[in-house]
Amino acid sequence: MTEPQRPFGGQDRPAADRPMAPTGASEEEEIQAARIANRFDIRRLIGGLFMLYGAILLVLGLVGSHQIKTKADGINVDLYTGIGMLIFGALMIFWALRKPVVPEPEETRGEGSGRIRRAPAT
């Protein structure tokens, strides 16, 4: 019996079951990749944007006209929103600095995280 034709060269096992091939990257390359990943970490970007917009709202809440500041039933919404955004942005940046991206250990490199498993066939 002949093997069925596979136009895209698929294998018998699904991709989740196949072990990943090692990347071949050296330790220095892994550390450099981790540094680049830390620079563009989404937590830093989100934290920076929230801090920028929070600072703008804080300034508007402090130096804006009295009529605009008390428009919402006498509450200075810009000031309180700016303070909240600054706090949230600082927490995001703190989180990114506290738990940075680290390279995989040599013994597990290229194996994947192992967190996602296929359900057993029924």
Summary of the structure (lengths in Angstrom):
residues: 122
radius of gyration: 25.2
end to end distance: 27.4
largest distance: 85.7
contacts: 257
relative contact order: 0.18
helix: 50%
strand: 2%
